[in-house]
Amino acid sequence: MSNPKKNLTSQIEIREIELIIDISDIMVKEFVAGRWTNEDIFTGFNYSYNLPIEGVRAFQKGKIPIESHLSKSHREIEVRFSRPFQKDETYAYELHLLLDVQQIIQRFGSLNIIEWPKQDLTRIIFLPRVGRIFFSSILAQIAVDLKTHYKIITPGPFSRSIISHSRKSSAIRIE
């Protein structure tokens, strides 16, 4: 088994991370694609996450479900591909992590506050039932998809990922 943070860093060509927020659920959707350049066969990986996870689903190329297990600590994931990848072969996988909302959302009266750890997010999607976004500490664009009524935060015009506007910030704050 390979550790993606250790062995894949130089091989990754594309990484997209979406944060999807609903009134009672928060999900992280991570898509990774690249070319495997290591001599070893890529059979799967272990992945650690800094927030508690309630559930995990993993998919290989073409949305094929693959074996994924969550540790007892609810912070480590083990993923095994249904078909291993060989040297110079392209790979793609997607992780869906359902997070423990009670650990992430702070409630202050009727205000829900999320202090999201510093992470390169491709976009943040608020599903329609979430309500109004009162404040966001992000340098980004906020738009509403007229078809789905999702509020979508995407990177500003001069960046590839969503970042906090505070120079020494360790989190993105959304109220």
Secondary structure, 3 states (H helix, E strand, C coil): CECHHHHCCCCEEEEEEEEEECCCCEEEEEEEEEEECCCCCEEEEEEECCCCEEEEEEEEHHHEEEEEEECCCCCEEEEEEEEEECCCEEEEEEEEEEECHHHHEEEECCEEEEEEECCCECEEEECHHHCCCCCECEEEEEEECCCCCCEEEEECCCCCCEEECCCCCCEEEEC
